[in-house]
Amino acid sequence: MQLRPYRNGDEEAVISLWQQCALTRPWNDPHRDIARKCAEDPTLFLVGTIDEQLMASAMAGYDGHRGWLHYLAVAPEWQGRGYGRELIVAVERLLIERGCPRLMMMVRPGQPRLLEYYRELGYDAGDFTTLGKRLIADE
Ligand SMILES: CC(C)(COP(=O)(O)OP(=O)(O)OC[C@H]1O[C@@H](n2cnc3c(N)ncnc32)[C@H](O)[C@@H]1OP(=O)(O)O)[C@@H](O)C(=O)NCCC(=O)NCCS
């Protein structure tokens, strides 16, 4: 797998990947999510390719206090071969280079195997509840 930053021409392939990985939600327009990321700081938005076919993504960011990881995806036909782990490690390295002390991610409920996967990679739930409030009501 080759890793590189997201480029404009990747949009349709990335969205198709997210759909295959069941990461899209009606309240998050993926086109808008990508546009927002590109307008803010796309440097930690990575894609993975094999034979130039886009098959993985990780949309990370650093807010000066914590790093966040979203849209971690490996295409179903490539799952279970260590590419997910490789992507996470690459994101961790880039964040460490920037001085980011802790990487966070949100996991939807009902995925005990996924939680175990992250635990094995050193992630813990921490003693807090994540809260969120929508600031812009997307149509
Ligand atoms: C999570 C994901 C990125 C892992 O990528 P991957 O390349 O398959 O991961 P790795 O090969 O590094 O590790 C495989 C391990 O991940 C776990 N795993 C993989 N996919 C999983 C899934 N959908 N749910 C729960 N656990 C999963 C398994 O425990 C597996 O371990 P095993 O092979 O020992 O059984 C990939 O499964 C994926 O894209 N899933 C759908 C999208 C998703 O849920 N993303 C995370 C959002 S928080």
PDBQT file of the ligand as one rigid body, heavy atoms in Angstrom, charges set to zero:
ROOT
HETATM    1  C1  LIG A 201     -11.463  -0.872  10.812  1.00  0.00    +0.000 C 
HETATM    2  C2  LIG A 201     -10.674  -1.099   9.539  1.00  0.00    +0.000 C 
HETATM    3  C3  LIG A 201     -10.118   0.220   9.005  1.00  0.00    +0.000 C 
HETATM    4  C4  LIG A 201      -9.530  -2.047   9.850  1.00  0.00    +0.000 C 
HETATM    5  O1  LIG A 201      -8.755  -2.196   8.684  1.00  0.00    +0.000 OA
HETATM    6  P1  LIG A 201      -8.022  -3.601   8.364  1.00  0.00    +0.000 P 
HETATM    7  O2  LIG A 201      -7.026  -3.318   7.311  1.00  0.00    +0.000 OA
HETATM    8  O3  LIG A 201      -9.020  -4.663   8.119  1.00  0.00    +0.000 OA
HETATM    9  O4  LIG A 201      -7.326  -3.857   9.763  1.00  0.00    +0.000 OA
HETATM   10  P2  LIG A 201      -6.075  -4.741  10.091  1.00  0.00    +0.000 P 
HETATM   11  O5  LIG A 201      -5.811  -5.701   8.958  1.00  0.00    +0.000 OA
HETATM   12  O6  LIG A 201      -4.992  -3.853  10.551  1.00  0.00    +0.000 OA
HETATM   13  O7  LIG A 201      -6.596  -5.552  11.344  1.00  0.00    +0.000 OA
HETATM   14  C5  LIG A 201      -7.604  -6.528  11.206  1.00  0.00    +0.000 C 
HETATM   15  C6  LIG A 201      -8.305  -6.632  12.538  1.00  0.00    +0.000 C 
HETATM   16  O8  LIG A 201      -9.219  -5.581  12.661  1.00  0.00    +0.000 OA
HETATM   17  C7  LIG A 201     -10.413  -6.015  13.282  1.00  0.00    +0.000 C 
HETATM   18  N1  LIG A 201     -11.472  -5.558  12.403  1.00  0.00    +0.000 N 
HETATM   19  C8  LIG A 201     -11.344  -5.335  11.110  1.00  0.00    +0.000 A 
HETATM   20  N2  LIG A 201     -12.490  -4.860  10.626  1.00  0.00    +0.000 NA
HETATM   21  C9  LIG A 201     -13.352  -4.778  11.631  1.00  0.00    +0.000 A 
HETATM   22  C10 LIG A 201     -14.677  -4.344  11.726  1.00  0.00    +0.000 A 
HETATM   23  N3  LIG A 201     -15.366  -3.876  10.676  1.00  0.00    +0.000 N 
HETATM   24  N4  LIG A 201     -15.260  -4.406  12.922  1.00  0.00    +0.000 NA
HETATM   25  C11 LIG A 201     -14.572  -4.863  13.941  1.00  0.00    +0.000 A 
HETATM   26  N5  LIG A 201     -13.313  -5.269  13.898  1.00  0.00    +0.000 NA
HETATM   27  C12 LIG A 201     -12.699  -5.223  12.753  1.00  0.00    +0.000 A 
HETATM   28  C13 LIG A 201     -10.326  -7.460  13.474  1.00  0.00    +0.000 C 
HETATM   29  O9  LIG A 201     -10.165  -7.656  14.852  1.00  0.00    +0.000 OA
HETATM   30  C14 LIG A 201      -9.085  -7.884  12.724  1.00  0.00    +0.000 C 
HETATM   31  O10 LIG A 201      -8.357  -8.711  13.535  1.00  0.00    +0.000 OA
HETATM   32  P3  LIG A 201      -8.080 -10.218  13.055  1.00  0.00    +0.000 P 
HETATM   33  O11 LIG A 201      -7.613 -10.112  11.620  1.00  0.00    +0.000 OA
HETATM   34  O12 LIG A 201      -7.025 -10.619  13.986  1.00  0.00    +0.000 OA
HETATM   35  O13 LIG A 201      -9.387 -10.905  13.221  1.00  0.00    +0.000 OA
HETATM   36  C15 LIG A 201     -11.555  -1.759   8.422  1.00  0.00    +0.000 C 
HETATM   37  O14 LIG A 201     -12.086  -2.962   8.916  1.00  0.00    +0.000 OA
HETATM   38  C16 LIG A 201     -12.687  -0.897   7.952  1.00  0.00    +0.000 C 
HETATM   39  O15 LIG A 201     -12.538  -0.082   7.028  1.00  0.00    +0.000 OA
HETATM   40  N6  LIG A 201     -13.871  -1.066   8.565  1.00  0.00    +0.000 N 
HETATM   41  C17 LIG A 201     -15.074  -0.354   8.171  1.00  0.00    +0.000 C 
HETATM   42  C18 LIG A 201     -14.989   1.104   8.527  1.00  0.00    +0.000 C 
HETATM   43  C19 LIG A 201     -14.797   1.328  10.022  1.00  0.00    +0.000 C 
HETATM   44  O16 LIG A 201     -15.473   0.746  10.856  1.00  0.00    +0.000 OA
HETATM   45  N7  LIG A 201     -13.852   2.232  10.334  1.00  0.00    +0.000 N 
HETATM   46  C20 LIG A 201     -13.538   2.616  11.689  1.00  0.00    +0.000 C 
HETATM   47  C21 LIG A 201     -14.369   3.775  12.110  1.00  0.00    +0.000 C 
HETATM   48  S1  LIG A 201     -14.045   4.208  13.816  1.00  0.00    +0.000 SA
ENDROOT
TORSDOF 0
